[in-house]
Amino acid sequence: QARKVGETVLKRIKALKIGQKMQDLPEELWHESFRYYVKEDPTRQGGPNLRMIRLDPNQPSLTVTGYIYNKFVHPFYYRFITPREAARLQGFPDDLEFKGSLTSVQRQIGDAVPIELGEAIFRQLLTFAKAQAPHQNQFYALSLFSGAGGLEVANSRVCTSDNSHFKTIACVEIEKDRCDTLREYFGDAFSIIQADIRAVSAQTIFKDSLIAIRDVWLVYGGPPCQSFSQAGKQKGKHDPRGELIFEFLRVVDEISPPLFMMENVANLKAIDKGRLLQSILDEMDNMGYDVTYGVLNSAHYGNAQKRQRLIFFGVKKIYHQKINLPEPTHGEHLDLFGKPIFKTVAQAFHGLPEETD
């Protein structure tokens, strides 16, 4: 179901053409806060903030967040997009049912890592693991800050021709709704631990597990990024949520796996003029890892969304090598190598109900 709107908002929606934003509307239809920002705000820097956009069906969407349900207008209909349409833009399968209130569902979808980007990440990690242990076909993994399971869905789709794969043995997540979503979709495929990471350790995570800590190959996850997001107040490490990156690294250090993968918002690189990023890299180095990092755009990996994420690959220094970030599989235009073009909004929405009540 799409968000219900009043008469004024409906007029804005009906006036928007493909790809147009609030600033493209007649000024009498502008939202008051938008008018103030554009014409009166003495602190304004840069161009107008996004208040509304009609998605282009022939392009990937802009970044999906938990707050686009009164911003992203459907390409063809006079309404905002639905949570299921947003989930399609993120790459979630239709049979994954998000649990909890509508607000919770919207946040679960918006906070997730795009599935196709996750698949590219796990393929790269699995290639490295398989090269180190060619006769092994199951590599144990631990998920932290698991959310609604975007990375778990991606991981479940990645295996080699001999069925080599990462087997997630546990997910640690603080929010009940997200844990309920994981349980509903994955059943008993792995243990789901509802807990604040600040109150857990490697020992507590594995106390009831048949898997030994030393057998874990990979720890992965995305600590909450609101404090680093351009959409937030950018308090960075001074926000309690910013400290959770170092809690993630603490658990990695306690387990000391051969590999870790951490993802976050691209804007983290700019916080405190790069000093926060450097402190994170210094911590990873002190933990004994060689690290590769960079910003990846999910549209380059077959996702119908131009979402940028900062990805860190860590490899224990005893291996004396790093893992390269995955090469793009899709491009904006056809090239000489036959690389597919970007997946579009229309392709993502294909097969969904055309209208909602």
C-alpha positions in Angstrom: 0.0 0.0 0.0 1.1 3.5 -0.8 1.0 6.4 1.6 -2.3 8.2 1.5 -2.0 11.9 0.6 -4.0 15.1 0.9 -5.3 17.3 -1.9 -2.3 19.6 -2.1 0.2 16.7 -2.3 -1.9 15.0 -4.9 -1.7 18.2 -7.0 2.1 18.1 -6.7 2.2 14.4 -7.7 0.0 15.0 -10.7 2.1 17.9 -11.9 5.4 16.0 -11.7 6.7 14.7 -15.0 9.3 11.9 -15.3 12.5 12.7 -13.4 11.2 16.1 -12.2 11.6 17.3 -8.6 10.0 19.8 -6.3 11.9 22.7 -7.9 10.4 21.8 -11.3 6.9 22.4 -10.0 5.1 25.8 -10.2 6.1 27.8 -7.2 2.6 27.8 -5.8 2.9 24.0 -5.4 6.1 24.2 -3.4 6.1 23.0 0.1 6.6 25.9 2.6 9.8 24.4 4.0 11.1 24.0 0.4 10.3 27.6 -0.5 12.0 28.9 2.7 15.1 26.8 1.9 15.3 28.0 -1.7 14.4 31.6 -1.2 14.9 32.7 2.4 17.3 30.4 4.3 20.4 32.5 5.1 22.4 29.4 5.9 21.6 27.6 2.6 24.6 26.1 0.8 24.4 24.3 -2.6 21.3 23.4 -4.5 17.8 22.6 -3.3 17.2 19.6 -1.1 15.2 16.7 -2.5 11.6 16.9 -1.4 9.9 14.9 -4.1 10.9 13.2 -7.4 9.0 11.1 -10.0 11.2 8.1 -10.7 12.5 7.6 -14.2 11.4 4.1 -15.3 14.3 3.9 -17.7 17.0 4.6 -15.0 18.0 3.2 -11.6 16.4 5.0 -8.7 18.1 7.3 -6.3 19.1 5.9 -2.9 16.3 4.1 -1.1 16.1 5.1 2.6 13.5 4.6 5.3 12.2 8.1 4.5 11.4 8.0 0.7 7.8 7.0 1.0 6.7 10.7 0.8 9.4 11.5 -1.8 9.6 8.8 -4.5 6.6 9.1 -6.8 5.8 6.1 -8.9 6.9 6.5 -12.6 3.4 6.0 -14.0 0.8 6.4 -11.2 -0.4 9.3 -9.1 1.0 8.0 -5.8 4.2 7.4 -3.9 5.9 4.1 -4.1 5.0 1.2 -1.8 7.3 -0.6 0.7 7.2 -3.6 -1.6 8.3 -1.5 -4.6 11.1 -0.1 -2.4 12.1 -3.6 -1.5 12.2 -4.5 -5.2 14.6 -1.5 -5.7 16.8 -3.0 -2.9 16.7 -6.4 -4.6 14.7 -8.3 -1.9 12.7 -11.4 -2.9 9.0 -11.0 -2.8 8.5 -13.9 -0.4 10.5 -12.1 2.3 7.9 -10.6 4.6 9.0 -7.7 6.8 7.6 -7.8 10.3 6.5 -5.0 12.5 4.8 -1.6 12.1 4.8 0.3 8.8 7.5 2.6 10.1 9.6 -0.3 11.1 9.1 -2.0 7.8 10.1 1.1 5.9 13.3 1.5 8.0 14.2 -2.2 7.6 14.0 -1.8 3.8 15.9 1.5 3.7 18.7 0.3 6.0 19.5 -2.8 4.0 22.5 -3.4 1.7 21.2 -3.9 -1.9 21.1 -7.7 -2.6 23.0 -7.6 -5.9 25.8 -5.6 -4.3 26.0 -8.1 -1.5 26.3 -10.9 -3.9 29.3 -9.3 -5.6 30.9 -8.8 -2.2 30.4 -12.4 -1.1 31.6 -13.8 -4.4 34.9 -11.8 -4.0 35.3 -13.0 -0.4 34.5 -16.6 -1.3 37.0 -16.6 -4.1 39.7 -15.7 -1.7 38.7 -18.2 1.0 38.5 -21.0 -1.6 42.0 -20.1 -2.8 43.4 -20.5 0.7 41.5 -23.8 1.4 40.8 -25.4 -1.9 39.6 -28.7 -0.4 37.1 -27.0 1.9 33.6 -26.2 0.7 32.0 -24.7 3.9 33.3 -21.6 5.5 31.6 -20.4 8.7 30.6 -16.8 9.0 29.1 -14.5 11.6 26.8 -11.5 10.9 26.7 -8.4 13.1 24.0 -5.7 12.8 22.1 -8.0 10.6 19.0 -5.9 10.1 16.3 -7.5 7.9 18.8 -9.8 6.3 19.9 -8.1 3.1 23.5 -9.5 3.4 22.1 -12.9 4.5 19.9 -13.1 1.4 22.9 -12.1 -0.8 25.2 -14.7 0.9 22.6 -17.5 0.5 22.8 -17.0 -3.3 26.5 -17.3 -3.7 28.3 -20.6 -4.1 30.9 -22.1 -6.4 30.4 -25.0 -8.9 31.4 -27.5 -6.2 28.9 -25.9 -3.7 31.5 -24.0 -1.7 29.9 -21.3 0.3 29.9 -19.2 3.4 27.6 -20.7 6.1 26.3 -18.0 8.4 26.0 -19.6 11.9 24.6 -16.6 13.8 23.1 -13.1 13.4 23.3 -10.5 16.1 20.7 -7.8 15.8 19.2 -5.5 18.5 15.7 -4.7 17.1 12.9 -7.3 17.6 11.1 -6.6 14.4 14.2 -7.3 12.4 14.9 -10.5 14.3 11.3 -11.5 13.6 11.9 -10.8 9.9 15.0 -13.0 9.9 13.2 -15.8 11.7 10.3 -15.8 9.4 12.4 -16.0 6.2 15.4 -18.1 7.3 13.8 -20.3 9.9 16.4 -22.2 11.8 19.1 -21.8 9.2 21.2 -20.0 11.8 21.0 -18.7 15.3 19.4 -15.3 15.8 20.7 -13.4 18.8 18.7 -10.3 19.8 21.1 -8.2 21.7 22.9 -4.9 21.9 26.4 -5.5 20.6 27.9 -3.4 23.4 26.6 -6.1 25.8 28.0 -9.2 23.9 31.4 -10.7 23.3 32.6 -13.5 21.1 32.3 -15.8 24.1 28.6 -15.0 24.7 27.8 -15.3 21.0 29.3 -18.8 20.8 28.4 -20.1 24.2 25.7 -22.4 22.9 27.2 -23.0 19.5 28.6 -26.3 18.3 31.0 -24.2 16.1 34.3 -23.2 17.7 35.4 -19.5 17.5 38.6 -20.5 15.8 36.6 -22.1 12.9 35.0 -18.8 11.9 36.3 -17.6 8.5 34.4 -14.3 8.1 32.7 -11.7 10.2 30.6 -9.2 8.3 28.0 -6.4 8.8 27.2 -2.8 8.6 27.1 -0.8 11.9 24.4 1.9 11.9 25.3 4.8 9.7 22.8 7.5 10.6 25.5 9.6 12.4 27.6 9.6 9.2 24.9 10.1 6.6 24.5 13.3 4.6 20.8 13.0 5.5 21.6 13.1 9.2 23.4 15.7 11.3 26.8 14.2 10.7 27.9 14.0 14.3 30.1 11.1 13.4 31.9 9.4 16.2 30.5 11.9 18.7 27.1 10.3 18.2 26.7 7.1 20.2 25.8 5.3 17.0 29.1 6.3 15.5 30.9 4.3 18.3 29.3 1.1 17.0 31.8 0.8 14.3 34.5 0.3 17.0 32.2 -2.2 18.7 32.0 -4.1 15.4 35.8 -4.1 15.3 36.0 -5.2 18.9 34.1 -8.4 18.2 36.1 -9.0 15.0 39.3 -8.7 17.1 38.0 -11.1 19.7 37.2 -13.7 17.0 40.2 -12.9 14.8 38.9 -14.5 11.6 40.9 -14.7 8.4 38.4 -12.2 6.8 36.1 -9.4 7.7 33.8 -7.2 5.7 32.3 -4.0 7.0 30.1 -1.6 5.0 28.9 1.9 5.7 27.8 5.1 4.0 30.1 6.7 1.5 30.1 10.0 3.5 32.0 8.4 6.3 35.2 9.2 4.4 34.6 13.0 4.8 33.7 13.0 8.5 36.1 15.2 10.6 38.2 15.9 7.4 39.0 12.2 7.0 40.3 11.7 10.6 37.5 9.3 11.5 38.3 7.1 8.5 42.0 7.1 9.4 41.3 6.1 13.0 39.2 3.2 11.7 42.0 2.1 9.4 44.5 2.5 12.2 42.4 0.2 14.4 42.1 -2.4 11.7 45.9 -2.3 11.1 46.5 -2.7 14.9 44.2 -5.7 14.9 46.5 -7.4 12.3 44.6 -6.9 9.1 45.5 -5.7 5.6 42.6 -3.6 4.4 41.2 -2.7 1.0 38.4 -0.1 1.0 36.4 1.9 -1.5 33.0 3.2 -2.5 30.9 1.0 -4.6 27.7 1.9 -6.5 25.0 -0.8 -6.4 23.8 0.0 -9.9 27.2 -1.3 -11.2 26.3 -4.7 -9.9 22.8 -5.2 -11.3 20.8 -3.4 -8.7 18.1 -0.9 -9.8 19.4 1.8 -7.6 22.3 4.2 -7.5 23.2 3.5 -3.9 26.8 4.2 -2.8 28.3 2.2 0.0 31.8 2.3 1.6 33.1 -1.3 1.7 36.1 -2.5 3.8 37.7 -5.9 3.1 40.1 -7.1 5.9 42.5 -10.0 5.5 44.7 -11.3 8.3 48.3 -10.2 7.7 49.6 -13.7 7.8 48.2 -14.2 4.3 50.4 -11.4 3.0 47.8 -10.2 0.5 44.7 -8.0 0.1 41.3 -8.7 -1.6 40.4 -6.4 -4.4 37.0 -4.9 -4.5 34.7 -6.5 -7.0 34.8 -5.2 -10.6 31.5 -3.7 -11.9 29.3 -6.1 -13.8 27.0 -3.5 -15.3 27.4 -0.1 -16.9 25.4 2.9 -17.9 25.9 2.1 -21.6 26.8 -1.0 -23.6 30.5 -1.4 -23.9 33.0 -3.4 -26.0 33.0 -6.2 -23.4 29.2 -6.8 -23.6 28.7 -5.6 -20.0 24.9 -5.4 -19.3 23.5 -1.9 -18.8 22.0 -0.7 -15.6 18.9 -2.3 -14.3 16.0 0.1 -14.4 13.1 1.0 -12.1 10.6 -0.4 -14.6 12.5 -3.7 -14.6 12.5 -3.8 -10.8 8.8 -3.1 -10.6 7.9 -5.6 -13.4 5.2 -8.1 -12.3 4.0 -6.1 -9.3 0.3 -5.0 -9.0 -0.2 -2.0 -11.2 -2.4 -0.1 -8.7 -3.0 -0.2 -5.0 -6.2 0.6 -3.1 
